[in-house]
Amino acid sequence: MKNFENQLKPENNNPQTLQEKILVIEKKLSIEYSEEEKESFNQWLSQVPENSLEKPMTITDIDDIETFLLQMPNYKEDKINLFFTKKEFTKEELQAILEKFSKTNPSFEISLVKHGNNVISIGIGNKVRNGSTILSGEYFGHYHPTQIRLENSENLPDCFVAGLMPSVGDIKGLLRHTESVKNGTRIFSKNGYIFIKPTAKTEDFSQAVEDFSQNYFDLFLGVNRFDFKSDDEVLRYFKERFCFEVSFHYFDKEKAGNDNV
């Protein structure tokens, strides 16, 4: 989800406009950061070695990355990235990094971007979005947390409940940063991942984005105006509306779900 407004208006039980829906959702989510989370994040940040795209941290194995990754969200919303380098990062290794992180079920977003063959950046986000991502390279993928409490989850699309439906921000990013996602990108959750590859280069999708936005935010209010009944219908929707090639990959189909439903 993209940025929610900071101030809250009186609760609207029947929000109609996109802004009204966002304000109601923000109030329902009531995203907070405990003192423990803040202290842990601050301590982690103070111990991170100096690094940058020009001077990344050198590792010999992708397992070394786990040593540097935090377990608390970036509550400050500062742009924070970890840069790593080794002889080469294969696609299988990048997949393994995000998959391993996702299976630990963190409460915050991260992203992974490949800068050439031997440098990657991992952007650290908060509980609802990630403003740290550097899109100057190949956007391999990012992670969606599933700790948000959902109403009427039995009526919502399975992939949405599982944290595997692209958000409005994801859709806009895919359409805007075509070079970074030309080979496709992935959205992970604790339940699996979705692979998305845009195939159109010149079409105007502004109306499709507007329509998607209205219905997408309704999902957080427990209303499925998409009327999706299966992942196949979701795939068809993104193919017809946005010219996206999409495929779902579940770690364990029987256990897929949201933490708070």
N, C-alpha and C positions, 0 to 999 in steps of 0.2 A: 504494500500500500504506500502511496505517496504521502507527503506531509499532511498532517491534520492541523487545523487551526489551533492556536494555543488557547484562545478564550472559548468558553462554553456558553451557549445560549440556553434559555429554559428548554426543558425536554419537550420534544415534538413527537407525539405518539403516532403520527402519520406523515413522516417526512416525504416530500415530493421532489424537491430540487436536489441536485447532486450535493450542493453545499450543506443542505439540511441533513441529508443522510450521513455525510461525513461527520458532522457535529454530534449526531446521535450515536454513531458508532464509536467515536472517540470517548464519549461519556460512558458507554457500555464497557468498553475495553478497560478503561481506568488503568492505563499503563503506569506502573510505578517502579522505582528502583530502591531496593532496601539499602540500609547503611552497610550491610555486609557486602552487597554487590559493588557498591561505590568504593569501599575500602579495598576490596580485592582487585578491582580494576585499576585503581590508582597505584597500588603496590606493583601490579604486573607492569603497568606502563613505565614506572620508574626503573624497572629492571631490564627492559627491552634494550638490547644493544643498538647503538646508532646504526641506521641503515637507510638506503635510498635506492632509487632505480639505478643510479650511477655507481653506488657502493653497496650492493646487496650482501646479505650474510651468506657465507659459503657453507654448504652442507655436502655430505658424501652420500646420504641416503634420505629418501623422503620421510622415513620414520623420525629423522632429526627434527622435522618441522613441528611435530607434536610437542617437543620440549618448549617451543616458543609460543604456541597458541594458548590463549587464555580460555577460561571457562565462564567468564562474566561478560555482560554486554557493555558496549561502548556508550555509557549513559551520557557522556559529555557531547556526543554527536560531532566531535572533531573528526577531521579526515585522518584516519589512522590506517596505514598499510604496513605489512611486513614484506620485505623483499628478500628473495632467496636465489642463490645461483648454485648450479653444479654443472657437470660436463654436458648433460642433456636431460630434459624433462620429456618423457614419452607421454602419449595420450593415456596409456594405461596407468601411468603413475599419477597423472592429474586426476583421473577418475578415482583412483584409490584414496587420494588425499581427501576429496570431498565426500566420498562414500564413508570413509572411516569417521570423519568428523560428524557427519549426519547421524550415524547410528548411535552416537553418544547423546543425541537428543538435546542439544543446547537450546537456550531460550532466545538466541539472537542470531542475526543474519551475518553471513560472511560471503565473500565473492573471491573468485580465483581468475586471474588474468595472466596469460602467457605473453612475455615480451621477447620474441625471438625463441631460439631453441634452448637457451640455458638460463633464463631469468623468468621468475614468476612473481606476482604480487598477490597478497591475500588482504583484501579490504575488510576491516572490522566494523560491523554495523551495530544497531541497537535492536530492540525487541520488535519494531515494526518496519524498519527500513534500513538501507545501507547507503549512506552518502559518501562512503570512502572509495568506492570502486573507481579505478583508473581505466578508462576505456580507450587507451592508446594502443592496446595490443589485442590479442585474440581472447575474447571473453569466453573462457571455457565453461563457466557456470557459477551458480550461487546456491545458497541454502535458505530454505524457508522454515522457521520454527512452527510448531503446532500447539503451542500452549494457550492459544486464544479460546475462550469459552464460546461455543456456538449454540444458538437456539435452533430447535427443530432440525437437528442434524440428520435425522432419518429421511428428510425430504430434500436434502442438499446433495449436489453431485459428489460422488465418492472421491473423485480426485481433489475437489476443493477441501473436503474434510481431512484428506490425507496430506494437505499442504502442497499439492502438486499442480494446482491450476495457476497459470500466469496471472499476476496482478495487473492492474491498470498501468502502474509504473513499468512493469516488465514489458507490456505490449508497446508502450510508447518508446521505451529504450530499444527494443528490437527493430522498430521501424525507423528510429533516428540514427542509430549507430550501425548501419548496414555493413560497413567494412569489418567491424569487430566481431560480428556474428555471421559472416558469410559462410562459414563452415558449420554453422549450427552452434547452439549453446544448450546448457542443461540447468534445470531447476531441481534441487535435491530437497528432501525432507527425511525424517527418520524412517519413512515408509518406502522410499525408493527415489526415482527421478523421472523427469520428463525431458525428452530431447526435442528441441524446436529449431527448425531451420527455415528462415524466410526465403521465399523463392521469387517474389516480385520486387522490381527495383524502382519503378516509376509511378505506380498507382497512388492515388490520393485515398488514404484510409481514414480521413478525419471523421466522417460520419460513422464509420464502423467503430472507431474508438469511442465516440460519444455514446453510441448505443450500448457498447460493451460496458462502459463505465457505469451507466445507470443500473444495469442489471447485476453487475459484479458487486457493487456495494450493498445491494439488496440481500445478497447471500449472507452478509454479516448480521443482517436483521432477521435471518431465518426464512427468507422468501426466495424461492427458486424460480425466477421469471424466465430463466433460460429453458426451464422444463427439461433439462438433461436427465436422462434415465440411465445412461451408460457412458463409458469412456469413448466408445465408438462415435456417439453423438457429439461429444466434445471435440474429437479429432476432426469430424466433418465440419463442425462450426468454424474452427480456426482455419481449416483449408479453404472454405467457401468465403469467409469474411476477410481474412488477412493473407491468404496464400501462404500459410505456414504448413510445412511438413512436420507432423507431431507424432511422437510415439511414447507410450507409458511403459515404465519398467519398475515393477514392485519388488522390493526385497522379499516380502512375505505377504502375499495377497490376503491370506486369512487374518493377519494381524494388523493390516493397514487401518489407520484411523487417527483421530485427534486426541490429544491428552485430556481434554476437558469436555467430552461429550458423553 
